[in-house]
Amino acid sequence: MASLDPIALSQELIRHESVTPDKGDALDHLASVLEGLGFNCEKLVFEEEGHAPVPNLYARLGSEEPNFCFAGHTDVVPVGASDHWSVNPFAAEVKDGQLYGRGASDMKSAIAAFVVATERFLEKVGDGRKGSISFLITGDEEGDAVNGTKKVLDWMRDRDEKIDMCLVGEPTNPTEMGQMIKIGRRGSLHGIITVHGIQGHVAYPHVAKNPIPDLVKLLATLEAPLDKGNDRFQPSNLEIVNIDVGNESHNVIPAEAKARFNVRFNNEYTPEALQSELTRRMGCAGVDYDITWWLSGDSFLTPAGPLSDAVQDAAKERLGVEPELSTTGGTSDARFIKDMCPVVEFGLVGATMHKIDEHVAVADIQALTDIYEGVLTRLLGE
C-alpha cells in the first residue's frame, strides 16, 4: 500500500531552506526517501574555482534499459523581503487549498510528485516494470549551474551511465494545469561590450575622448530584428540589460563605457553564426570596441515522439485537455540533458514562481502526481 503523500513530502522539502546553492539538507532528505523505495543513491559534490561547491543527487532503481529519468532541482531563489510575505516562506503552510512557500512552484512540489508517482507505479506493476527509473536532482539550477547537472552528466559519461529519456519538472504551465509541455528552449547568449575613451574635464573635450557616443552607435546596430521565428520557435530577441560608465560626476568625461546584452535565440542560428551576425552589425558602426561572449545554453528541440506523446496523453487523460508542445520561456537544465537523450519538461503552474507568496494549488500537485504516474505506466509498464 502506497504510504507517501505528495503534499506532505512537498512541505518537508520546502521546510529545508535550500537557497541557491542547496547545502545538501533537502537533497539528503530526498535521498533517504528514495532509498526507502529501493533506489541506489549517489551524493555527488562538485567544486570549481570561483564557484561554491554544490551537492547533487543521482539515484537509480534497476539496471535494465531503457533508463527513464526524472530531473529537477532542490535549490530555490532567495525570498526577498521576508516581511512582505503573508506567511513564513519556509513554513510550507496550506491556506485555502494553496501550498505556500519558496520552492512550492519551482520546483519542490514537482519533485515530491516524482517520488510519489514512482512509489505508486512500483506498487502497481510489481516485477513487471520494463527498464529502470532514475532521478537527477541538482542543488544549483537557480545559480551558476557550473557544479550541477552539467557535471553530473560528465560523471555519468565517465561511468558509461546512460539516460534514455528524461522528464524535467519545471513549472511549464503559465496559468493553469495542462497548458504546455516544453519540447525545446531557445538558447541564451550574453555579450559585454567595452568602449575605451580618455577621461577628462567636460570643459576641455578636445583633450579627452568620450566613449559614450560610440557605445550608443554600437548599440543602435543591434536594434534590427534577428529573424522571424519558425513553426516551432518564436523570433530570436536581443535585449540590452545594462549600461554602465562608472561615473557619478557631473563634470568628468568617463574613461570607458560598458553595456551588457542578452540574446534568446532560436534554431535559426548556431551560437557561432549568431556571434558572427552581431559582430558584422557592430562593425558597421566604425567604432573600436572589445567584447566578451558568454553562452549559457544552445537552442534545442526534441522532436515529437514517444516521450512527448506519453506526457501529452497522461496529461490529457487526467485533465481533459491536450497540452501545447511549446518552446517558449527561459532556460533550464534541459539544455544540458538534451546532449544525452530526448528531454521534455512538464510541471506545475509557474505564475508565482520567484515571487513573494509563491504558491501552488494542492489539487494541482495531486494532479501532477497522477500525470507522472501515467507517464511511467506508458513508458515502463507492461
C-alpha positions in Angstrom: 0.0 0.0 0.0 1.5 3.3 -1.1 2.4 5.4 2.0 3.8 8.6 0.7 1.7 11.8 0.2 2.8 14.4 -2.3 1.5 17.3 -0.3 3.3 16.2 2.9 6.5 15.5 1.0 6.3 18.9 -0.7 6.1 20.5 2.7 9.0 18.6 4.1 11.2 19.7 1.1 10.1 23.3 1.3 11.0 23.4 5.0 14.6 22.8 4.1 15.8 26.4 3.4 17.9 25.4 0.4 18.6 28.8 -1.1 21.0 28.5 -4.1 23.1 26.6 -3.8 21.4 23.9 -1.8 23.8 23.0 1.0 22.6 19.4 0.9 19.8 19.1 3.5 16.9 18.9 1.1 18.9 16.5 -1.1 19.7 14.3 1.9 16.0 14.2 2.8 15.1 13.3 -0.7 17.8 10.6 -0.8 16.5 9.0 2.4 13.0 8.7 0.9 14.3 7.2 -2.4 16.5 4.7 -0.5 13.3 3.6 1.2 11.9 2.8 -2.2 15.0 0.7 -3.1 17.0 3.3 -5.1 20.7 3.3 -5.0 21.6 6.9 -4.2 24.9 8.7 -5.1 25.5 12.1 -3.5 27.9 14.0 -5.8 29.6 17.2 -4.6 31.4 19.1 -7.4 33.7 22.1 -7.0 35.3 24.6 -9.3 37.5 27.6 -8.5 35.4 30.7 -8.2 32.2 28.9 -7.6 30.6 27.4 -4.4 30.7 23.6 -4.0 27.4 22.1 -5.0 25.8 18.8 -3.8 23.8 16.8 -6.4 21.9 13.5 -6.3 21.8 10.7 -8.8 19.6 7.8 -7.8 18.7 4.7 -9.8 16.4 1.8 -9.4 17.2 -1.1 -11.7 20.0 -1.7 -14.3 17.9 -2.5 -17.4 17.3 -0.3 -20.3 15.6 2.0 -21.0 16.6 4.3 -18.2 13.8 6.8 -17.6 14.9 9.8 -15.6 13.1 12.5 -13.6 15.2 15.6 -13.4 15.0 18.8 -11.4 16.5 20.9 -8.6 16.1 21.5 -4.9 17.7 24.9 -4.7 15.5 27.9 -4.7 15.9 31.6 -5.2 16.1 34.0 -2.2 12.8 35.0 -0.6 13.5 38.7 -1.0 11.9 40.9 1.7 10.5 38.2 4.0 8.3 40.8 5.8 6.4 41.2 2.6 5.3 37.6 2.7 1.9 36.9 4.2 3.3 33.6 5.6 6.7 32.3 6.7 8.3 31.4 3.3 9.7 28.2 4.7 6.8 27.0 6.9 5.0 25.4 3.9 1.5 26.3 5.1 -1.6 25.3 3.3 -4.2 28.0 3.1 -7.5 27.9 1.2 -6.3 25.0 -0.9 -2.9 26.5 -1.8 0.5 25.4 -0.6 2.7 28.4 0.2 6.5 28.6 0.3 9.7 29.3 -1.6 10.0 26.4 -4.0 6.3 25.4 -3.9 6.0 26.1 -7.7 9.7 26.0 -8.7 10.1 23.1 -8.1 10.0 21.1 -4.8 6.4 20.1 -5.2 7.2 18.6 -8.6 10.0 16.6 -7.1 7.5 15.3 -4.4 5.2 14.3 -7.3 8.1 12.5 -9.0 8.6 10.4 -5.9 5.0 9.6 -5.0 4.2 8.8 -8.6 7.2 6.4 -8.6 6.0 4.7 -5.4 2.5 4.2 -6.8 3.8 2.9 -10.1 6.1 0.4 -8.4 3.3 -0.9 -6.3 1.1 -1.3 -9.3 3.5 -3.1 -11.6 5.5 -5.1 -9.1 8.1 -7.0 -11.0 6.5 -6.2 -14.4 8.5 -3.0 -14.8 10.4 -2.5 -18.0 13.7 -0.7 -17.7 15.0 1.5 -14.9 13.9 4.7 -13.1 16.4 7.3 -12.1 16.5 10.8 -10.5 18.9 13.5 -11.4 18.5 16.3 -8.9 20.9 19.3 -8.6 21.4 21.9 -5.9 22.5 24.6 -8.3 19.9 25.2 -11.1 19.0 28.7 -10.0 22.6 29.8 -9.6 25.7 29.5 -11.7 24.8 26.0 -12.9 28.5 25.2 -13.0 28.8 22.5 -10.5 25.3 21.0 -11.0 23.6 19.0 -13.7 26.3 19.5 -16.3 28.9 17.9 -14.1 26.6 15.1 -13.1 26.2 14.3 -16.8 30.0 14.3 -17.2 30.3 12.0 -14.2 27.7 9.6 -15.8 29.6 9.6 -19.1 32.8 8.6 -17.3 30.9 5.7 -15.8 29.2 4.7 -19.0 25.9 5.5 -17.3 23.2 6.4 -19.7 19.8 8.1 -19.6 17.5 7.1 -22.4 14.7 9.7 -21.9 14.2 12.5 -19.3 11.3 14.4 -17.9 12.2 17.7 -16.2 9.7 19.0 -13.6 10.0 22.7 -14.2 6.8 24.8 -13.9 5.7 24.8 -17.6 2.1 25.9 -17.3 1.5 29.7 -17.4 -1.8 30.0 -15.6 -3.4 26.6 -15.3 -2.5 22.9 -15.4 -2.4 21.2 -18.8 -1.4 24.2 -20.9 2.1 23.5 -22.0 4.8 20.8 -22.4 8.2 22.2 -23.2 9.9 20.2 -26.0 12.7 22.7 -26.5 14.1 26.0 -25.5 15.7 29.0 -27.1 19.5 29.4 -26.5 20.9 32.2 -24.4 23.9 34.3 -25.5 25.4 37.1 -23.4 27.7 39.9 -24.6 29.6 42.5 -22.7 30.8 45.5 -24.8 33.5 47.9 -23.7 34.4 51.1 -25.4 37.5 52.8 -24.2 37.9 56.6 -24.1 40.1 59.2 -22.5 39.0 60.7 -19.2 38.9 64.4 -19.0 37.2 67.6 -17.9 33.9 68.3 -19.7 35.1 71.9 -20.3 38.1 70.6 -22.3 36.7 67.8 -24.6 39.5 68.3 -27.1 42.0 66.7 -24.7 39.6 63.8 -23.8 37.6 61.2 -25.7 34.0 60.4 -24.7 33.3 56.7 -25.1 29.5 57.1 -24.6 28.5 58.3 -28.1 30.5 55.4 -29.7 28.7 52.9 -27.4 25.4 54.4 -28.4 26.3 53.9 -32.1 27.2 50.3 -31.4 24.0 49.5 -29.6 22.0 51.1 -32.4 23.3 48.5 -34.8 21.7 45.7 -32.6 18.2 47.0 -32.8 17.0 45.3 -36.0 15.1 42.0 -35.7 17.3 38.9 -36.0 14.7 36.6 -37.6 11.0 35.9 -37.9 11.0 32.6 -36.0 9.6 29.4 -37.4 6.9 26.8 -36.9 8.4 25.7 -33.5 10.2 28.8 -32.2 9.3 32.4 -31.6 11.7 35.0 -33.1 15.1 35.5 -31.6 15.3 38.5 -29.3 18.1 40.8 -28.2 17.7 42.9 -25.0 20.2 45.4 -23.7 20.2 44.8 -20.0 22.8 47.2 -18.6 24.7 50.3 -19.5 27.5 51.4 -17.1 30.1 54.2 -17.4 31.2 54.2 -13.7 30.8 57.9 -13.4 28.9 59.8 -10.7 30.5 63.2 -11.5 28.7 65.9 -13.5 31.9 67.4 -14.9 34.0 64.5 -15.9 34.1 62.6 -19.2 34.4 58.9 -18.3 37.3 56.7 -19.4 35.1 53.8 -20.6 31.6 52.8 -21.2 30.2 49.3 -21.0 26.9 47.6 -22.0 25.6 44.1 -21.5 23.0 42.4 -23.7 21.4 39.0 -23.9 20.0 37.2 -26.9 17.4 34.5 -26.6 17.9 32.7 -30.0 16.0 30.0 -31.8 17.4 27.2 -34.0 17.7 29.6 -37.0 21.2 30.3 -35.5 24.1 28.3 -34.1 25.9 30.3 -31.4 28.8 30.8 -33.8 26.6 32.1 -36.6 24.8 34.4 -34.1 28.1 35.9 -32.9 29.2 36.4 -36.4 26.0 38.2 -37.4 26.2 40.5 -34.3 29.8 41.2 -35.0 29.0 42.1 -38.6 26.3 44.5 -37.5 28.5 46.2 -34.9 31.3 46.5 -37.5 29.0 48.9 -39.4 29.3 51.5 -36.6 33.0 52.1 -37.3 33.9 52.0 -33.6 36.7 50.4 -31.8 35.5 48.2 -29.0 36.1 45.0 -27.0 33.5 42.3 -26.5 33.3 39.2 -24.2 30.8 36.5 -25.1 29.2 34.0 -22.7 27.0 31.2 -23.9 24.7 29.8 -21.2 22.9 27.4 -23.4 22.3 26.5 -27.1 18.8 26.2 -28.5 17.4 22.7 -28.9 14.2 20.9 -30.0 13.1 17.4 -29.0 11.0 16.1 -31.9 7.6 14.9 -31.0 7.8 11.2 -30.2 7.2 8.5 -27.5 8.4 10.7 -24.7 6.3 13.8 -25.5 3.4 11.5 -26.5 3.4 9.8 -23.1 3.4 13.1 -21.2 0.7 14.6 -23.5 -1.5 11.5 -23.3 -1.2 11.3 -19.5 -2.0 15.0 -19.0 -5.0 14.7 -21.4 -6.3 11.7 -19.5 -6.1 13.3 -16.1 -7.0 16.9 -17.0 -9.2 16.6 -20.1 -7.1 19.0 -22.1 -4.2 18.4 -24.5 -1.1 20.5 -23.6 0.5 22.5 -26.3 4.0 21.4 -27.4 6.0 24.7 -26.8 9.5 26.1 -26.8 8.7 29.4 -25.0 10.2 30.7 -21.8 13.7 30.8 -20.4 16.4 28.2 -20.0 16.5 25.2 -17.7 18.9 22.3 -17.1 17.2 20.5 -20.0 19.8 22.5 -22.1 22.4 20.1 -20.7 20.4 16.9 -20.7 19.4 17.2 -24.3 23.0 16.2 -25.2 22.4 12.8 -23.7 18.9 11.9 -24.5 15.4 13.2 -25.6 14.1 15.5 -22.9 10.8 17.3 -22.3 9.5 19.5 -19.4 6.2 19.4 -17.6 5.4 20.6 -14.2 3.1 23.0 -12.2 1.7 26.4 -12.8 4.5 29.0 -12.8 2.5 32.2 -12.2 4.0 32.8 -8.8 7.5 31.3 -9.1 10.3 33.5 -7.8 7.6 35.9 -6.4 6.5 37.0 -2.9 4.0 34.4 -1.5 4.9 31.8 -4.1 2.2 29.1 -4.0 0.5 26.3 -5.9 -2.8 24.6 -5.7 -2.8 21.4 -3.6 -5.1 19.9 -6.3 -2.5 20.7 -8.9 0.2 18.8 -7.0 -2.1 15.8 -6.8 -3.0 16.0 -10.5 0.7 16.3 -11.4 1.5 13.1 -9.3 -1.2 11.2 -11.3 0.2 12.5 -14.6 3.7 11.4 -13.7 2.4 8.0 -12.7 0.7 7.9 -16.1 3.9 8.7 -17.9 5.7 5.9 -16.1 2.9 3.4 -16.9 3.0 4.3 -20.6 6.8 4.1 -20.9 7.8 1.4 -18.5 4.7 -0.6 -17.8 3.9 -3.9 -19.5 
